[in-house]
Amino acid sequence: MIIDTVIFVSKRLQRVALAILCLITAQLVLASCEPEPSAMAARVSLDGR
């Protein structure tokens, strides 16, 4: 009975661990993408300063 409980919990934890692993992988992929330049950084001063 204890082994059945351990196997049941283990199967549930595998799903949670897989979901967390997928989220971490998605974060790493998104972090490796180069961000587009922002509009504020591209502004040029028109008054010559």
Contacts in CASP RR format, 6 or more apart in sequence:
PFRMAT RR
TARGET T0000
AUTHOR 0000-0000-0000
METHOD contacts of the structure
MODEL  1
MIIDTVIFVSKRLQRVALAILCLITAQLVLASCEPEPSAMAARVSLDGR
END
